[in-house]
Amino acid sequence: MTETGIEASGKATLQHIVLLQDKQRRLAAAQEQAEQQLLHRYGSAHRAGEITITQLLDFFQEYRKLDIPGRSHRWNENVDLIYQTCSLLQPPNGPEGTWVGEWPCGDADPCPLRGVAVVYVLFGQDNEPCYVGSTNHFRTRMGNHVKAGKVFSRWQAYPWPTREAAYVLEERLLNERMPNLNRRKGR
């Protein structure tokens, strides 16, 4: 039996569809690999202090626009700030990528979220630094200072990739500013 025109055309079209599916699989694999490499570069750069949290959040906002299945999982594998935290994180509102604010902080006021390492300076009524510290639980630490009787009216927080990296700046600020509410001057 000989093949009809429709049968020959159908076979050719099926072969074409199979080829397109194979190309789509290869393209999807290449896209995922490129995405992994990009996220790894940004995650490494942030951990190394080569980019600020503001730069990381700017990148996050663009990355988040991509409608790619599994993007939050790949983000979390490569970047030290989890995807859900970045979704909630308000970018720094002060000079040079810092957060600044009055005390007490409202729930909607920009400030570092839990898990973001910062060095912070508390300022008294005279606008002079009265305390320097570091934490990765900013709101909790501020509440502890109030419970301990420390009086301050505003604050500034400097983001760092890790607490260990923050200790260097904390030490420098303690030595430079000699705040009166710190028990010890330096680590």
C-alpha positions as CSV (number, residue, x, y, z in Angstrom):
1,M,0.0,0.0,0.0
2,T,1.3,3.4,-0.9
3,E,1.4,6.4,1.4
4,T,-1.1,9.1,0.7
5,G,-0.2,12.8,0.6
6,I,-1.9,13.4,3.9
7,E,-0.1,10.5,5.5
8,A,3.3,11.7,4.2
9,S,2.5,15.3,5.3
10,G,1.4,14.0,8.7
11,K,4.6,12.1,9.3
12,A,6.7,15.0,8.3
13,T,4.7,17.3,10.6
14,L,5.1,14.9,13.5
15,Q,8.9,14.7,12.9
16,H,9.0,18.5,12.9
17,I,7.0,18.6,16.2
18,V,9.5,16.1,17.7
19,L,12.4,18.2,16.6
20,L,10.8,21.4,18.1
21,Q,10.1,19.6,21.4
22,D,13.8,18.6,21.5
23,K,14.9,22.2,20.8
24,Q,12.5,23.4,23.5
25,R,14.0,21.0,26.1
26,R,17.5,22.0,25.2
27,L,16.6,25.7,25.3
28,A,14.9,25.3,28.7
29,A,18.0,23.5,30.1
30,A,20.3,26.3,28.8
31,Q,18.0,28.9,30.3
32,E,18.0,27.2,33.7
33,Q,21.8,26.9,33.6
34,A,22.2,30.6,32.7
35,E,19.8,31.5,35.5
36,Q,21.8,29.4,38.0
37,Q,25.0,31.1,36.9
38,L,23.5,34.5,37.2
39,L,22.1,33.9,40.7
40,H,25.4,32.3,41.8
41,R,27.3,35.4,40.7
42,Y,24.9,37.8,42.5
43,G,24.8,35.6,45.7
44,S,28.6,35.4,45.7
45,A,29.0,39.1,45.1
46,H,26.7,40.0,47.9
47,R,28.4,37.6,50.4
48,A,31.8,39.1,49.4
49,G,30.5,42.7,49.9
50,E,31.0,43.5,46.2
51,I,27.4,44.7,45.9
52,T,25.2,46.4,48.5
53,I,21.8,45.1,49.7
54,T,20.3,47.9,47.6
55,Q,21.9,46.5,44.5
56,L,20.8,43.0,45.4
57,L,17.2,44.2,45.9
58,D,17.2,46.1,42.6
59,F,18.3,42.8,40.9
60,F,15.7,40.9,42.9
61,Q,12.9,43.2,41.6
62,E,13.9,42.5,38.0
63,Y,14.4,38.8,38.5
64,R,11.1,38.5,40.2
65,K,9.3,39.8,37.1
66,L,10.4,36.7,35.2
67,D,7.7,34.1,35.2
68,I,9.9,31.1,35.5
69,P,8.8,28.0,37.5
70,G,11.1,27.2,40.3
71,R,12.7,30.7,40.5
72,S,12.3,31.1,44.2
73,H,13.9,27.7,44.9
74,R,16.9,28.5,42.7
75,W,17.2,32.0,44.3
76,N,17.3,30.4,47.8
77,E,20.0,27.9,46.7
78,N,22.3,30.8,45.6
79,V,21.5,34.0,47.5
80,D,21.9,34.4,51.3
81,L,18.6,36.4,51.6
82,I,15.7,34.1,51.1
83,Y,13.2,34.9,48.3
84,Q,10.3,35.5,50.6
85,T,12.3,37.8,52.8
86,C,13.4,39.8,49.7
87,S,9.7,40.1,48.7
88,L,9.0,41.8,52.1
89,L,12.2,43.7,52.5
90,Q,11.9,47.5,52.1
91,P,15.0,48.9,50.5
92,P,17.3,51.1,52.4
93,N,16.0,54.7,52.7
94,G,19.1,56.5,53.9
95,P,22.4,57.7,52.5
96,E,24.8,55.2,50.9
97,G,22.4,52.2,51.2
98,T,21.6,52.6,54.9
99,W,18.3,52.5,56.7
100,V,17.4,55.5,58.9
101,G,14.5,56.1,61.1
102,E,12.9,57.6,64.2
103,W,12.3,55.5,67.3
104,P,9.9,53.8,67.8
105,C,9.7,52.2,64.4
106,G,6.2,51.6,63.0
107,D,5.4,48.3,61.3
108,A,5.4,49.9,57.9
109,D,8.5,52.0,58.5
110,P,11.6,50.9,56.4
111,C,14.1,49.0,58.6
112,P,16.1,45.9,58.3
113,L,14.2,42.6,58.4
114,R,15.0,39.7,60.7
115,G,18.0,37.9,59.2
116,V,19.7,40.9,57.6
117,A,23.0,41.6,59.3
118,V,23.5,45.3,60.2
119,V,25.7,47.6,62.2
120,Y,23.6,50.3,63.8
121,V,24.1,53.6,65.5
122,L,21.6,55.0,68.0
123,F,21.3,58.8,68.4
124,G,20.2,60.7,71.5
125,Q,18.0,63.8,71.6
126,D,21.2,65.9,71.0
127,N,21.6,64.0,67.7
128,E,25.0,62.6,68.9
129,P,25.7,58.9,68.7
130,C,25.0,57.2,72.0
131,Y,25.3,53.5,71.1
132,V,26.9,51.3,68.4
133,G,26.0,47.7,67.9
134,S,25.4,44.9,65.4
135,T,22.6,42.4,65.0
136,N,20.7,40.4,62.5
137,H,17.4,40.8,64.5
138,F,17.1,44.6,64.3
139,R,13.6,45.2,65.7
140,T,14.1,42.7,68.6
141,R,17.5,44.3,69.5
142,M,15.9,47.8,69.5
143,G,13.2,46.5,71.8
144,N,15.8,45.0,74.1
145,H,17.6,48.4,74.3
146,V,14.4,50.1,75.3
147,K,13.8,47.5,78.0
148,A,17.3,48.0,79.3
149,G,16.6,51.7,79.7
150,K,18.6,53.1,76.8
151,V,17.1,56.3,75.6
152,F,17.5,57.2,71.9
153,S,15.4,59.1,69.4
154,R,16.7,57.9,66.0
155,W,18.9,55.3,64.4
156,Q,20.9,54.4,61.3
157,A,21.6,50.8,60.2
158,Y,24.4,49.8,57.8
159,P,23.7,46.4,56.0
160,W,26.5,43.8,55.7
161,P,26.6,40.4,54.1
162,T,27.3,38.6,57.4
163,R,27.6,39.4,61.1
164,E,31.3,38.6,60.9
165,A,31.8,41.3,58.2
166,A,29.8,43.7,60.3
167,Y,32.1,43.4,63.3
168,V,34.9,45.3,61.5
169,L,32.7,48.4,61.0
170,E,31.2,48.1,64.5
171,E,34.7,48.1,66.0
172,R,35.7,51.1,63.9
173,L,32.6,53.1,64.9
174,L,33.0,52.2,68.6
175,N,36.6,53.5,68.5
176,E,35.7,56.7,66.4
177,R,32.5,57.7,68.2
178,M,33.1,56.4,71.7
179,P,29.3,56.3,72.4
180,N,28.4,56.9,76.1
181,L,25.9,53.9,76.3
182,N,28.3,51.3,75.2
183,R,29.8,49.4,78.2
184,R,32.9,48.5,76.3
185,K,34.7,50.5,73.7
186,G,35.5,48.0,71.0
187,R,35.5,44.2,70.8
